Amino acid sequence: MRLKPAAIVVMILALSGCSARAPNLSGMTADQVFARGLERLEARKWEDARMAFEQFTLSFPTDPRYGEARFRLGDAYFGKRDYEIAALEYLRLSAELPSHELADDARFRVCEAYDRLSPKSQLHQEYTTSAIDHCTALLTYHPDTEYAEQARVIITALREKLAKKKYEQGELYRRTLEADDSAILVFQDLLAEFPETAYAPRALLRLYQIYVSLNYADEAAEARGRLLREYPESEEARELGGSAFFLP
């Protein structure tokens, strides 16, 4: 199809505008490309920053700033909320240059990226597990990192989320499906995997209640005793502490 002259003028102007906004990076020096990437990153122009640092890593792989450029490329993706790709860029830095001064920063950003991807407890928790794994890897490879406390906070919160998901699964079996045996197994798994979470005493209370309803006196006594012994300050322990052995 032949374009009309007016349409050609509009297209030329549009392309000129694009060129003004995104200069031809291939004609720039390493210093120019790197500086543009930093400037665009500071301005929160994530896509412009991405293009600059991607160009830098491709064109200047032997430059001493290559590692930082790889990290900043991850930052650009992170700013765009492309957390999976950001994580891959950060991981690439920590794998290619494990002794780089930004290696621990990169591992923490991977931890943060997967934390951002972690969904509500009702959904599949693959990203949650990945976040925990990467936060743990940070603490393993960089035990003295300045991000240690932040990583532990993330791990704690995400383990609570996983415990919540398992607790909700147990409740589904117990209340909706009336499958006590399955509920018992889920609550027992929760106690084995997440004993430090707020859902552990809740699971013990539910086990106690299920055992009582099934007339399993020994199991009920064991669940009650463990709740009072291991979680004495919990609301669930206070609920059972002054009650009779069997719930009404």
N, C-alpha and C positions, 0 to 999 in steps of 0.2 A: 504494500500500500504506500503510495506517494504522499509525503507530508506536505501540507500547505506551508508557505513561507512564515506565516504567523506562528504556526505550531513549532517550526524549526527555531524561531527566535526564542520562544518560551523554553524549549528544551535546552538551548545553549545557556540561557540565563540560569536555569535550574542547575545545570552542571557546573556553571561558574560559581554559583552559591555553594554547592557541595564542596568544590575545591577550596573555597575560602574557609569553610568550616573544617575541612579535613585535608590539609596540605599533603602533597605527595611525599610520604615519609621515606620512600626509597631513595630520594635525592638528598637526604639529610645525613649529617655526620652522626656518629655514636653519641656525642655530647648533645647534639640538637634533639635527637629522638628521645634520649633519656630525660632531658629537661622538659620536653613537651609532655611526656608521660607523667612526670611528677606534677607539672602544672595542671594538667587535666584531672589527675587524681585529687589534687587539693580542691579543685573546683567542683568535684563530684560529677564530672562528666565521664561516667564510667565507660561508655563505649569508646570514646576517644582515647581514654587511658589504656583500655584493652588493646586497641589497634597499635598504639605507640609501643607498649611493652612487648607485645607479640612480635612486632617488627624488629625490636631490639634483640630479642632472644634468637630470632631467626638469622638476622644479619650480622650480629656481633657476639657469637657464642664464646669467643676467647677473651672478651672484655672482662676486666676485673669486677665490673658491676653486673655481670650476668646473673649471679645468684640473687641479688637484690631485685633485678628486673623480673626474674621468675616469681619472686615473692609479691612484687607489686602487681604483676599480672593476676595473681590469685586475688589480691585486694580488689582489683577492678571487677572481677567476676563476683566477688563477695558483695561488692557495692550494688551490682546489678541483681543480686539475690539469686544468681546461678550458683547455688551452694555446692552442688555436686562437682561442677567443673572447677570451682574455686578449690575444693578439697583436693582434686587431682593435681592442680598446679602446685599447691603447697606440698603435697606428698612427693611430687617430682623433685622439688628442691631438696627436701630432707633425704631423698634416696640418692640423688646425684651428688649432693654436697653435704654429707652428714655432719661435717665439722664446721660448716659455715656459721657465722655469728647469728644468722637468722633461723637456724635449723630448729631451735626450740620454739621460736615464734611461729614457724610454719606448722609444726606439729600441734601447737595449741590452736591455731586457726582451723586446722582440720577438725579438731575436737569441737570447736565452736560451730563450724559449718554443719556438721552432722547433728549437733544439738538444735540448730535452727530447723533442720529437716525433720526432726523428731515430731511425730503427729500426736494427736490426742490418744488417750489410753485405749479407746475402743478400737483403734485401727491397728494395722500390722506394724510391728515395732522393729523392723529391720534397721532403720536409721538410728533408733535409740540404742540398739545394741552396738552399732558401729561407732556411735559417739562415745559410749563407755569404753570400747576397745581402744579407740584412738587417744582418749584422755589418759587411760591407763598406760598406753605406750609412751606418752609424753613423760609420765612420772617414772617409767622404767628407764628410758634412755637419757632423760635429763632430770634426775632427782632433785637437783638444786635450782631448777628453773624458777624464775620469778612468777611463773604462772601456776605453780603447784597448788596453791590454795584455791584459785579459781577452778582449776581442773577438778579438784576434789569436790567442790560445791556442785559442779555440773554432774559428776558421777553420782553423788548422793541424790540429787533431784531426779535423775533419770532412773536410778534404781527404785525410787519411790513409784515412779510411773509404771515400771514393769511389774512391781508388786501390786499396784492398783489394778492393772490389767488382769493379773492372775486372780486377784480377789474377786473382781467382777465376773470372771469366768466361773469361779466357785459358786458365787451367788446365783448365776444363771442356772447352773445344775441344781442347786438347792431349792430355789424358789419357783423358777419358771418350769423347769423340766422335771422337778421332783425326783431327781436322780441322786440320792444321798451318797451312794458308793462313789460316784464320780466326783461329787463335791468334796468328799473326804480326801480323795487322792490329790485334788487340786490344792486344797488348803495345806495338806502335808508338804506338797512340793513348794508352796510359798514359804513355809517355815524353814525348809531346808535351803532355799536359794536366797531368801531375803529376810533373815532373822533380825536385822538391825532396823528394818523399816517400821513405820507406824501401822502397817497392815498385818504385821506378825501377831500382835495381841488380838486383833480383830479376827484373824484366822483361828486362833486358839479358842476364842469365844464361840465362834461358829461351830468348831469341832465339838466343843462341849455340848452345845445345844443339840447338834445332830445325834451325838451319842446318847444323850438323855432321851431324845425322841425314839431312839431305837432300843432303849433299855440296855445299853452297853455300859453297865455300871463301872467296870474297871477302866475302860477307855475314857469315860467321862471324868472319873476321878483323876486320871493321869493328865488330861487336858487342863482341868481346873487347877491342879497343883502346879503344873508348868507355868500357867498364866500368872498365878500369884507369886511364883518363885522368880521367874525371869523378867517379868514386866510389872513389878509391884506398883509403880507410879502411873501406870496406864489407866485410862478411864474404864477400860474393860475389866481390869483387875479390881478396881473399886466397885464396879457393878456386881461382881461375884463375891467380893471379899466378905460382905456381911449377909450374903444370902444363904438359904438352905442349900444342901447338896444338889437336889434336883430342882430345876426351874419349874414353875407351875405351867 
